[in-house]
Structures are given as structure tokens and as C-alpha cells.
Amino acid sequence: MLRGFLIAAFFFTMTPLLIAVQWLLGKLHLPGWGFIATNYYRVLCRLLRIRIRVVGEPVTGRAVLFVSNHVSWADILAIGSIMPVAFVAKREVGNWPLVGVTARLQRTVFVDRSRRHQTGDAIADMVQRLASGVSVMLFAEGTSSDGNRVLPFRSALIGAVREAGSRAEGGILIQPMSIGYTALNGIPMGRQHRPFIAWYGDLDFMPHIKAMLAQGAIDATISYGKPIASNGDSDRKEMTRRLEDSVRQLNNITLLGRPRPANTGH
């Protein structure tokens, strides 16, 4: 109960402050939004008792398009606590109280998946982020899962990746990655437990976060695979298959607790 109060107090006091500071940085064209965002997510992870383990090495020093599976709203906090990235999210997120404004200031790319003709706008936004030196995080399934499997990747989204590579000068670098929830209170998590963490289908947010808080400390493993260069020449279906296979392999290794083969990393 007390922890829930502390989380709510932090969110409703610090989020407006975050919005104000990032808005001011944007207006003055000053750096620092990434540093602020990363530390904001780190504090939320600590309050929610989400413990992050990183396997492999994310590409740094240049803008990268990360492609991952998607399990829960907690993915945003866990991934965002590692490094600054601009997430690709469904259009509805932009209308959520506080969260929508925060997402916009943190350079989120919004996609209206019900209107295919607007995909071009999202592609242009992705290219703009990458061209300005901001890495982009794409959940290629287009939805979240129950945490036990990787859903088929949407080739339309990967097609956007391919087109982005053709538009960007010198192509883009794509790095597959996966996120998996592996333990509760230090005890390995089985298939029956992961849906407690996953937020998918028609689950309401408040009951879900209350149930998740009641579970205790959660271990999340984020694994990075071998980067793939793309200049737009790759076949859309082939690129989709290659990225999906890589993410699924990383995720299976994480969930089964197996040693990681050398060819899944750098």
C-alpha cells in the first residue's frame, strides 16, 4: 500500500516537472532530454522493483533502429532506463493524460494502424529521428503478447524499416533485441506466471498494475543481437523473417535460461 502511494506520488509530481523541463529544453534547443528521460525511467523501475539485466551490447555512438518483441507497458520503463530512445507507439497513447504529453516530448513516433495511408507520416518521423541522431525503438509485432512467445512480425512495419533505410543517407543500422521477464522475487518464472506481468488484449491498466505490484520484485532480461545494416535494398519479407528469427532466438534463450550462442551477439 505504501509503495503504491510512493509510486503515485512520484508519478504525479515528477511527471509534470519532467514535462516542463523537457519542453523548455526543446524550446531552447538544448541537449539533455535523453539524460532526463533515462533517469526518470530508472527511478520508476526502482520504485516498481523491476530489476534489469542486459545481455549483449547495444550499439552506441550513433542512431540505431532497435527492433524488439513487446510484452507489457513495463517494457517502456525497462528499455528506456538503459539509454535514450524514441519509441514507436499506437496513436491512442498520445491522448492519455500526462503519459501522452510526456511521450510527445520524448520524441515518440505515433502510428495509426487503422489507417494505412498515414504510415508514410510515421516513416517520415522515424527517418527524421534517426537523421537527427536519436535511436528509435520499434515493437515489430504491432501488439503485446502474454510474455511466453514472440508473435509474428508485421511485414508492413518492417517495410517501413526498409523504406527508412532507403531514405536515410548511408542507410540505417538495425539491431534486433528482446525483452523477457524471468523471475519473481528471485525465483525463476514459469509460463503460468508471465501473464501476470504481460499487459495484452483488453486488460485494464489500473487492475493490472495493482496485481503486478502485489507480485513483488520482477527480473527483466533485455538481450541485444547482431546489428544488421540496411540501405533499402533488402526484400521486405526476407528482412521481416530475419529480424523475427533473431528476436525469437534471443527470447527463447532468455526464457529457457540457456547459454547464449556466440552467433546471436556481436
N, C-alpha and C positions, 0 to 999 in steps of 0.2 A: 504493500500500500504506500509506504513512504517512498520507495523507489519510483513508483508510478507518479507520485506528486513531484518528485525532483525532476523527472523527465519532462513532465508537462510544464513545470516552471521554467526549465531551461529553454524548451522549445518556444514558448510563448513570450519569453523576454529576450532571448538571444536572436531568434529568427528575425524580428523586426529590426534589431540593431544590425544584423548581417545584411539585410536588405538595404538599409540606409547607407552603410559603408560601401557596399559594392556598387550601389547606384552612384555615389559620389566619385568613386574610383573610375567608373565608366564615363561620367560626365567630364572629368578632368583628364581622361586618357592616361591614367596612371596604372602601373603594374600592381599586383598584389591580390587579385581576385582568387587566383588558384591557391595561394598560401592560406587565405582566409577560409576558403571552401574546404580544403583538405583537413584543416584543424577542427573546423565545425563538425565534419563527419566523424573525426576521431573521437571527439568528446561524446557525441551521440552513441558511438559504438561502445565506449566505456560505460556509459550510463545504462545501455541496454544489455551489457555484458556479452557483447559479440566479440569474440577473440579471433583475430585474423592471422592466418598462416599463409605465406606466399611461397609458391614453388615455381622455380624457373625465374627468368629475368624479364621484366617488361622493358621494352625499348624506351630509352630516354634520350634527350638531346635533340629530338625532332618530333614533329607531329605524326601521330600514328592513328590508323583506324583499327580499334580493337573490336573483335567480333566474338560474342560470348553467348552461352545459354542464359536463361532467365528463370529464377525460382521465386523470388519474393521482393517486396519493397525494400527489404533489408539489403538486397544486392547493391542498391544505390549507395547506402552508407558504407558498406564494406569496401566496394571498389573505389568510391570517392575518397576514402581515408588513405589510400595508397598514393595517389597522385591526382593532379587536376585533370579532369576530362569533361567534355561536353557530352551529355547523354542524349540519345535519340529516344523520345518518348511519344506516347499517343497524345493526340491533340487535347483530350479531356483534362490531362494533367495541368495544362495551362490555366484552367478555370478553377482549380482547387484553391481554397482560402490559404493564404500565406505560402503554401507549397508552390503554387503556380507562379507567383511573383518571384520567389527565390529561384525557381528553375529557369525562368527567363533571364535573370541577372547572371546565372551561372552558365549561360550560353547554350541551354538545351535546344535541340532541334526538335520541333513538333511535327508529327506526321498524322495526317488524317487518312487512315487506312480504308475508310469507306468511300473515298473519292480518289480514284486512281490518277485523275488529271492533275491533282495537286502534288503528286510525288515529285514532279520536277522542281517545285519550290523547296522541298526537303533536301533534294540532291544539291541544289544550289547552296543551301545553308551549310550542308556538310562540307562542300568544297571550300566555302568561304572560311569555315572554322579551321580546316586543315591548312589552307593557304596562309592564314594569319598565325600559324604556329600552335594552334590548340588541337590536342588529340580528341578524337571522337569515339564514343562507346556505343556500339550497335548491338542490341539483343536480337539476333537474327531469326529466332523462332517467331517473332512477332507477337508473342504472348508468354505467359509464365507457365511452368509445369508443376507437378507435385513433388519435384526435387529428386525423384528416383531415376529420371531418364532425360535424355535430350530429345526434344521434339524436332520434326523435320524443319529445316531452314526454309524460309520463304525466298524463292528464287528472285522474286521481284525486288526484294530488299538487296539481295546480292547483286542484282542487275544494277541497282543504284550505286553499289560499290564499284562495279566495273566501269560505269559511266563516269563516276567521280574520278577514277584513275585516268580516264582519257582526257578529262578537263583540266586536271591539275598538272602544272608544269613539272616535268620529270617523273610523272606518275605518283603513286602513293604507296606507303608501306602498310600492309595489313598484318595484324598479329592475332591469331586465334587464342582464346583463353577460356577457362571455365571457372564456375563458382559452384561449390558443393558444401553442404552442411553435414558435418561428420560426427559431432559429439554433443551430448547434453551433460553438463556438469562433469566433463572429463570422461564420460562413459560413451563408447562408440555407439553411434546412432544407427538403428536398423531401418528397414524400409517402412515399417509401420509408424516410425517417429518423424520422418522428414516432412510429411504433410502438416505437422504442427507448425513448422517454420514456413512452409510454402504458402504463398498468397496467390491463389489462382481461381478460375471460374467466377462464381458470383459471391465469393466470401466478402462479408462486410469488414471494413478496416478496424473499427474500434473493438469488436469482439475478438478479432484475430490478434491484435496487438496485446490485449489483456491475457489471452491464453498463452501467447508466446512469452510474455514476461513471467508467467507462472511456471514456465519450464525451467528457468534458471539460466546458467551460463551456456552459451552456444559457441561451438567452434566452427569457423568457416574457413575453407581452403580455397584460395584463388591460385590457379595454375596457368602459367603462360607457355605457349608453344612457340614453334619456329616461325619467324616472320616471313611473309610472302610479299614479294614486290609485284605491283600491278600497274600497268600503263594503259589499261583498257583493251588490250589485245586478247585477253583470256576469254574463253567461252563462258557464258553466264552459268549454264548448268554444271559445267566442269568446276568452275570456281565455287559454286554452291556445295557440290559434293565434297570437294577437297577441304573446305573450311568446316563443314558439318562433321566429316570423318575425324578431323583433328580435334575439334571440341568434344566430340563424343568419346574419343580415346582418352583425352585428358580427364573428362568427368568420370569415366569408368574406373580409371586408376585411382582417382580421389576417393570415390565411394567404396571401392573394394579394398582400399588401403594397401594396394600393391606397389612394389618398387617401380619407379618411373623409368621406362626405357630411354636410352640416350637419344634416340631419333625424335623424341617429342619436344626436345628443348632446343637450345641454340647449338 
